[in-house]
Every structure is written in C-alpha cells, then in structure tokens.
Amino acid sequence: MSLLRVNTLANFAGQISGTVVSILVVPLYIHYLGTEAYGLVGFFLSLQSTLAILDLGLSVTANREVSRLIALKAENWVLRRFLRTLEIFYWLIGISVIALLGFASGWLAKDWIRANTLTHDQVRICIFLSVATIGIRWPTSLYQGVLRGSERQISLNLVQTAVAVLKGGGASPCYGWCRHP
C-alpha cells in the first residue's frame, strides 16, 4: 500500500476515533458534573475554537515548509532553526493567553457566566484551568503540522487517539470536584 493511502487511512481513523470518544464521554461529563458545570466545558470548547484564529495559519505553514525542507534534503540545522523560531512564537502566544485570560478569569466568572448551583470561586477556578489548558496545549498545533509535513501521520494519529481517550476518560473524574453537592 502506498504511503499516501496509509497516511490517508491513518488520518481518517484518527478523526473517527476522536469523534467517537468525544460522543461517548458526554453522558459521563453530565453525570459527574451536572448540566451547569458541563456548560463550563462548552465555554472551554468555545474559547478554544475562538482563540484558534491566533494560529494565523502557521501550523499549515509548518506542515508545508517541513515537507519542502525534507524533499529538498535540507540539513537538519535548517529544519531545527525553522522549528525553534515557530516554537518561540507559539509559546509566547500560549503564555500570553494564560496571562491575559487568566487575569480576567474573575471578571469572566462574574460577568459572563451565570451560575446558580456553582460558586463564583468554582467558576473562576474552572475558567482559569481552562485558560491554562489552552495556553499549555497551544503549541500542539505546530507539532501536529510538523508531523504531518514529515509524513508521520500514523504516529500523529496514534498519539491523538491516545490523548482523546485520556481526555475523555480522565477529565470527568478530574472535573468532579466542580460538581455541586
């Protein structure tokens, strides 16, 4: 089987497995969290999707450039310098997201989220943890682009599937403390 077909099948399988896990864990989330706290998960996902615009297409650029450099048989230091430059940019954005939105978590909890069963502090902490998660995970789109560009879709999709299972199964008990008694 050609590398193109293997990579295509790996990407397809990775997308399906992530989607299936996401659908299967919704009842667990609602059971452990309750509907109001599950709304905070929705807020997290909305915030993550909105902030994705800050990627500015650089993960796609990384994909293309890594593929081009590998095809040109560029020296390793060229690839490493390119990746390091983008890494610095990505980590600065991630840290900025944590600093700015983490600082605003109290205001967001008070003025944006209307909670009846959760305390203001619980909502603020959940928002801060969401913001910190987004900031820390920010560079992953760069690394995904690099793996795609180096035609390592099987490795990428195995990691993404494992992370989806860990996120789905591990997040419910971790968020359980937010649940109102």
N, C-alpha and C positions, 0 to 999 in steps of 0.2 A: 504494500500500500504506500502511496506517495506521502511525503512529508506534509504536503498541503492538505490531503484528506485526513491524515492523522490529527493535524492541528485543528482542522475544522471540526472534526468529531469531538476532540477534547474540549474545545470551546463550547460546543453545543451541550455536551454532557455537564460541563461546569455550570452553565447558565441554568439548565434544568434542575440540577441538584440544589443549587442555591435557592431557586424559586420554591421548590418542593419543601425544603426545610423552613423557609420563611412562612409558608402557608400552614405547615403543621404545628408551628410553635405558637400561633395566635391564641388558641384555647389555653395553653399553658400561661401565657402572659396575662390573659384576662383572669384566670383562676388565681394566680399568685398576686397580681397587682390590683385587681379590681378595675372597673372601667375608667375611673378618673385618672389613676396613675398610668393606665395604658395610654391615655391621651397624651401623657408626657413622652411616651415612646413615639407617638405620632409627631409631636413637636420636635423631638430629636431628629426624626427622619426628614421632616420638612426643612429644618435648619440645615441639615447636611446637604440636602438637594439644592437649597438656595445658595449655600456657600460654594458649591461645586463650580460656580462661574469663576471663582478666583483661580481655578486651574489654568485659565487663559489658553487652553489648547496645548499646554506644554507637555502633557503626558503623551499626546498624539505626536508631537514633535520629537519627543524622546524615542518613541517607537520607530518613527521614520529614520531618524539620524543614527540610531544604533544599528538598524538594519542596513543602512547605507554604509556606515563605517565597517561593519563586518563584511559586506560584499566587496568593499574596496581593500579589504585585508589591512586596515589601518593598524598602526602599532597600538598596543594595549594602553600606553600612557595617554594617547589621544582620547580613547573611549573613557578612561578613568577621569581625565580632566573635564570632559563634557558632562559626565555624570555628577562629578563633585560640584560643578557650577550650578547645575539644576538642583542638586540636593540642598545647597545653601539657601537658594531661593525658596524651595518648598518648606524647609524647616523654619525659615523666618516667617512665612505665612502661617504655618501651624502655631508657632509661638505667639504671633500677633492675634490670631483667633482666640487662643486661650486667654491672653491678657485682656483684650478688649471686651469680649463677650463674658469672660469670667468675672470681670469687674462689674459688668452690667447685669449679672445674674440676679441680684437682689431686686433691681428695678423690673426686670422681666418677670420675676416671680410675683411681684406686687401688682404691676400694671398691665401685664399681658395675659397672665394665666389666672383664671377664676376658679379657684379650688374650694370645694365645700367640705370634703372629707379629709383633705391633706392640710397640714400646717404650712404656713408661709416658709418656715425653715426647711421642711421636707422638699417643697417645690424648688426652693433656691438651691439646695444641695443637688437635687436631681438635674437641674439645669446646668449647674457648674460641672457635674460629672459628664453630662452630655457634651458640653463645650470642650472639656478636656479630652474626651474620647475623640471628638472630631479633629482637634488640633494635633493630637499624638498620631492619629491614623492618617493625617493629611498626606505625608509623602508616599503612602502606599500606591497611589495612582501613578506616580513617577516610576516606582519599581515594577509595577504591572506593565507599564509601557516599555520599559527596558526588557523585561522578559518576553513580551510579545515581539519586540524588534529583533531579539536574538533567537526567535523561533523556539521558545521553550514553553509552548502553550500547555503541554502535558503537566509539567512541573507547576506552572502557574495555576492551572485548574485543580490540581490535587490540593495545593495549599488553600485556594479559595473555598473548595468544598469542605476541607477540614475546619477552616475558620468559620464557615457558615454553620456547621454542626456545633462547634464550640460556642459560637454566639447564641445560636438558637436555644441550645440546651442549657448553657451556663448562665445566660442573662436572667432567666426567670427567677431562680433562687437568689441571685445577687440583688435583684430589684425588690425582692420580697420584703425587705425591711421598710420600703416606702408604703407598704400596704397599711391602711388604717385598721387598727384593731377592732 
